[in-house]
Amino acid sequence: FRIAFLALAVAAWIWGTMRHARRARAEPAAGAAERPDPLGPRQITVLLLVLATFAVLVWGVLRHHWGFDEMSALFFAMGVVAGFVGGLGVAGTAQAFVDGVRAMAYAGLLIGFARAIYVVLDDGRIVDTVVHGLFTPIAGLPLALSALGMMVVHTAVHVPVPSPSGHAVLTLPILVPLSDLLGLSRQVTVLAYQYGAGLCELLTPTNGALMAILATAGVRYEEWIRFAAPVYLRLAALGMVAIAVAIGVGLG
């Protein structure tokens, strides 16, 4: 069941990407067809340094259970060494760090603000109350509308709680008993969570991975929204159809 709708979702995304590419097609810039300069000894050494860093990272995480502090220190050291090996010097390496922070600052602020909202709600002991208040009204709806309502509320909850595992721990202890009382299959309840929270990852600015990728690629968040929002709406509609079909066939 899930594989069938996954194939449809991938096809919808591919179609949206190709449609956007046709609309945004432009003449190649002057010099774009020129062959790039071959890698020199410095560039090859930097690439080997990056590979060695990831090898050390895997070793540290698996053998010594490194956390974010150790991983951050490792990548910071790699950046400094790579700057000197690449011939940037002290000033060039420092400027490269400044440029990198400038590219990531917007994403970092958004993630920090979102985390601050959750911390305030959690320390105020009102997170469970808010989640319960969001999901309670859907209990009186017809079965199919209740499932679709779960998907919509999951989308809203995922903005301040962008962690998929944290989102599941927060909401499913409330939704599983609620779905049992409504006579709704737990499989459908999980589908509503997956489609609501999972698709939200495509748009929410509190998704750290999304914002980091956009910053690295040099794509403004507003530009991404203009591209992804239409595809997201189609995928959300497909998710709602999948939930309705799951209820109809008695998925459980």
C-alpha positions as CSV (number, residue, x, y, z in Angstrom):
1,F,0.0,0.0,0.0
2,R,2.7,2.5,1.1
3,I,4.9,1.6,-1.9
4,A,2.1,2.2,-4.4
5,F,1.4,5.7,-3.0
6,L,5.2,6.4,-2.7
7,A,5.6,5.7,-6.4
8,L,2.8,8.1,-7.2
9,A,4.3,10.7,-4.9
10,V,7.8,10.4,-6.5
11,A,6.1,10.7,-10.0
12,A,4.3,13.8,-8.9
13,W,7.6,15.3,-7.6
14,I,9.5,14.4,-10.8
15,W,6.7,16.0,-12.9
16,G,6.8,19.1,-10.8
17,T,10.6,19.4,-11.1
18,M,10.6,18.9,-14.8
19,R,7.7,21.4,-15.3
20,H,9.7,24.0,-13.3
21,A,12.8,23.2,-15.3
22,R,11.0,23.9,-18.6
23,R,9.7,27.2,-17.3
24,A,13.0,28.3,-15.8
25,R,15.1,27.2,-18.8
26,A,17.5,29.9,-19.9
27,E,20.5,30.3,-22.2
28,P,23.8,29.1,-20.7
29,A,25.9,32.0,-19.4
30,A,29.0,33.0,-21.3
31,G,31.9,30.7,-20.5
32,A,29.6,28.1,-18.9
33,A,30.6,25.4,-21.4
34,E,34.3,25.9,-20.7
35,R,36.1,23.0,-19.0
36,P,36.9,23.7,-15.4
37,D,40.5,23.7,-14.3
38,P,41.8,20.2,-13.3
39,L,42.3,19.4,-9.6
40,G,45.7,20.4,-8.3
41,P,47.7,18.9,-5.4
42,R,46.1,21.3,-2.9
43,Q,42.5,20.5,-3.9
44,I,43.2,16.7,-3.9
45,T,44.7,17.1,-0.4
46,V,41.7,19.0,0.9
47,L,39.4,16.3,-0.5
48,L,41.4,13.6,1.2
49,L,41.2,15.7,4.4
50,V,37.4,15.8,4.2
51,L,37.2,12.0,3.7
52,A,39.6,11.5,6.6
53,T,37.4,13.8,8.8
54,F,34.3,11.7,8.0
55,A,36.1,8.5,8.8
56,V,37.1,9.9,12.2
57,L,33.5,11.1,12.7
58,V,32.1,7.6,12.1
59,W,34.8,6.1,14.4
60,G,34.0,8.6,17.1
61,V,30.3,8.3,17.0
62,L,30.3,4.5,16.9
63,R,33.1,3.8,19.4
64,H,33.0,6.8,21.7
65,H,29.4,8.0,21.3
66,W,30.4,11.5,20.2
67,G,27.7,14.2,20.5
68,F,27.3,17.6,18.8
69,D,30.1,19.2,20.8
70,E,32.7,16.7,19.6
71,M,31.4,16.7,16.0
72,S,31.4,20.5,15.9
73,A,35.0,20.6,17.2
74,L,36.1,18.0,14.6
75,F,34.6,20.0,11.6
76,F,35.9,23.3,13.0
77,A,39.4,21.8,13.1
78,M,38.9,20.4,9.6
79,G,37.9,23.8,8.3
80,V,40.9,25.5,9.7
81,V,43.3,22.9,8.4
82,A,41.6,22.8,5.0
83,G,41.9,26.6,4.7
84,F,45.7,26.5,5.3
85,V,46.2,23.4,3.1
86,G,44.1,25.1,0.3
87,G,46.4,28.1,0.4
88,L,43.9,30.6,1.9
89,G,46.2,31.7,4.7
90,V,45.1,33.2,8.0
91,A,43.0,36.0,6.6
92,G,41.5,33.9,3.8
93,T,40.5,31.1,6.2
94,A,38.9,33.6,8.6
95,Q,37.0,35.3,5.7
96,A,35.8,31.9,4.5
97,F,34.4,31.2,8.0
98,V,32.7,34.6,8.0
99,D,31.1,33.9,4.6
100,G,30.0,30.4,5.8
101,V,28.4,31.8,8.9
102,R,26.7,34.6,6.9
103,A,25.1,32.0,4.6
104,M,23.9,29.9,7.6
105,A,22.9,32.7,10.0
106,Y,19.3,33.1,8.6
107,A,18.6,29.3,8.9
108,G,20.2,29.3,12.4
109,L,18.0,32.1,13.6
110,L,14.8,30.4,12.3
111,I,15.7,27.1,14.0
112,G,16.6,28.9,17.2
113,F,13.3,30.8,17.3
114,A,11.4,27.6,16.7
115,R,13.3,25.8,19.4
116,A,12.6,28.8,21.7
117,I,8.9,28.4,21.1
118,Y,9.0,24.8,22.0
119,V,11.1,25.4,25.1
120,V,8.7,28.0,26.4
121,L,5.8,25.6,25.8
122,D,7.6,22.7,27.4
123,D,8.9,24.6,30.5
124,G,5.5,26.1,30.9
125,R,4.1,22.5,31.1
126,I,1.5,23.4,28.4
127,V,2.7,21.3,25.4
128,D,0.5,18.4,26.2
129,T,-2.5,20.7,26.9
130,V,-2.0,22.4,23.5
131,V,-1.7,19.2,21.6
132,H,-4.7,17.7,23.4
133,G,-6.7,20.9,22.6
134,L,-5.8,20.6,18.9
135,F,-6.8,17.0,18.5
136,T,-9.9,16.9,20.7
137,P,-12.2,18.7,18.3
138,I,-11.7,16.1,15.6
139,A,-13.1,13.3,17.8
140,G,-16.7,14.4,17.0
141,L,-16.2,14.3,13.2
142,P,-17.0,11.4,10.9
143,L,-14.3,8.7,10.7
144,A,-12.7,9.9,7.4
145,L,-12.8,13.5,8.4
146,S,-11.2,12.7,11.8
147,A,-8.3,11.0,10.0
148,L,-7.9,13.9,7.6
149,G,-8.1,16.3,10.6
150,M,-5.3,14.4,12.2
151,M,-3.1,15.0,9.2
152,V,-3.8,18.7,9.2
153,V,-3.1,19.1,12.9
154,H,0.1,17.1,12.6
155,T,1.2,19.6,10.0
156,A,0.5,22.5,12.4
157,V,2.3,20.8,15.3
158,H,5.4,20.0,13.2
159,V,6.3,23.6,12.7
160,P,7.3,24.3,16.4
161,V,8.3,20.6,16.9
162,P,10.4,19.8,13.8
163,S,11.9,16.6,15.3
164,P,10.1,13.6,13.8
165,S,10.8,11.4,16.8
166,G,9.9,14.2,19.3
167,H,6.7,14.9,17.3
168,A,5.7,11.2,17.5
169,V,6.5,11.0,21.2
170,L,4.4,14.1,21.8
171,T,1.3,13.3,19.7
172,L,0.9,9.5,19.3
173,P,0.3,8.8,23.0
174,I,-2.8,11.0,22.6
175,L,-3.8,9.8,19.2
176,V,-3.5,6.1,19.6
177,P,-6.2,5.9,22.4
178,L,-8.3,8.4,20.5
179,S,-8.2,6.4,17.3
180,D,-9.1,3.2,19.2
181,L,-12.2,5.0,20.7
182,L,-13.1,6.2,17.2
183,G,-12.7,2.8,15.6
184,L,-9.9,4.1,13.4
185,S,-7.1,1.7,12.5
186,R,-3.7,2.4,14.1
187,Q,-2.1,2.0,10.7
188,V,-4.3,4.9,9.4
189,T,-3.3,6.9,12.5
190,V,0.4,6.4,11.7
191,L,-0.3,7.3,8.0
192,A,-1.8,10.6,9.2
193,Y,1.3,11.3,11.2
194,Q,3.6,10.4,8.4
195,Y,1.9,12.4,5.7
196,G,1.2,15.4,8.0
197,A,4.5,15.7,9.6
198,G,6.6,14.2,6.8
199,L,5.3,16.5,4.1
200,C,5.7,19.5,6.3
201,E,9.4,18.9,6.3
202,L,9.4,20.2,2.7
203,L,8.3,23.7,3.7
204,T,8.8,24.4,7.4
205,P,11.6,26.9,8.1
206,T,12.3,25.1,11.3
207,N,13.6,22.1,9.5
208,G,17.4,22.4,10.1
209,A,18.4,20.1,7.2
210,L,16.2,21.9,4.7
211,M,17.5,25.3,5.7
212,A,21.1,24.1,5.7
213,I,20.8,22.6,2.2
214,L,19.1,25.8,0.9
215,A,21.9,28.0,2.4
216,T,24.6,25.7,0.9
217,A,23.0,25.7,-2.5
218,G,22.5,29.5,-2.4
219,V,18.7,29.2,-2.8
220,R,16.6,31.8,-1.0
221,Y,13.8,30.4,1.2
222,E,11.2,32.5,-0.7
223,E,12.4,31.0,-4.0
224,W,12.1,27.5,-2.6
225,I,8.6,28.1,-1.4
226,R,7.5,29.3,-4.8
227,F,8.8,26.1,-6.3
228,A,7.9,23.6,-3.6
229,A,4.5,24.9,-2.4
230,P,2.5,23.7,-5.6
231,V,4.2,20.3,-5.4
232,Y,3.5,20.1,-1.7
233,L,-0.2,20.8,-2.2
234,R,-0.4,18.0,-4.8
235,L,1.4,15.6,-2.4
236,A,-0.8,16.6,0.5
237,A,-3.9,15.9,-1.7
238,L,-2.4,12.6,-2.6
239,G,-1.8,11.8,1.1
240,M,-5.5,12.6,1.9
241,V,-6.6,10.3,-0.9
242,A,-4.2,7.6,0.5
243,I,-5.8,8.0,4.0
244,A,-9.3,7.7,2.5
245,V,-8.4,4.6,0.5
246,A,-6.7,3.1,3.6
247,I,-10.0,3.6,5.6
248,G,-12.0,2.2,2.7
249,V,-10.0,-1.0,2.3
250,G,-9.7,-1.5,6.1
251,L,-5.9,-1.1,6.3
252,G,-4.9,-2.5,9.7
